[in-house]
Amino acid sequence: MERSLWGHLPLLMRSNSKESVEYILQALWRTRKTGLDAADRDIVRDMLQLENDSDLDPLLVCLRMLIRRFVYENVSKDDIHKLFPTEVLPELQRLLTLLLQKFQREWRDDLLKDQVTLPRLKAMTWDMANQDAESINPVAVINLKDETSTRHISQETNVV
């Protein structure tokens, strides 16, 4: 992470409660695919008593990067402190560590739900057949069975 981004983290100390910081982290996770909408941005800006987006945007980028590293790299409880450089205030590190630990399981579960599982081929059979009595072209009948279900997929293909 860029060192200059870390300088924006102390803005979180402007919030009047741990719950406000918790709300910000949850909002960033909830909107990880779409970005914060105008209403959420206004709420966060008010929580942190910020005048404009020029202070808010770098903080949000920093927090998103922190969350992403924490969740995607599956950082252990004992290694969370390694995410922060020494310039981050210890009380801020403790607060963020506590909140990240609180949401780790939920966010990891969300990631697993987002993953697409491709079917695995379990069996394949094929046979040659004539489509009907009038047809002189043979047809290959291919049956596929995947590992994730008991469904069978049958495909007929003309053989040339």
Secondary structure, 3 states (H helix, E strand, C coil): CCHHHHCCHHHHHHCCCHHHHHHHHHHHHHCCCCCCCHHHHHHHHHHCCCCCHHHHHHHHHHHHHHHHHHHHCCCCHHHHHHHCCCCCCHHHHHHHHHHHHHHHHHHHHHHHHHCCCCCCEEEEEEEEEECCCCCCCEEEEEEEEECCCCCEEEEEEECC
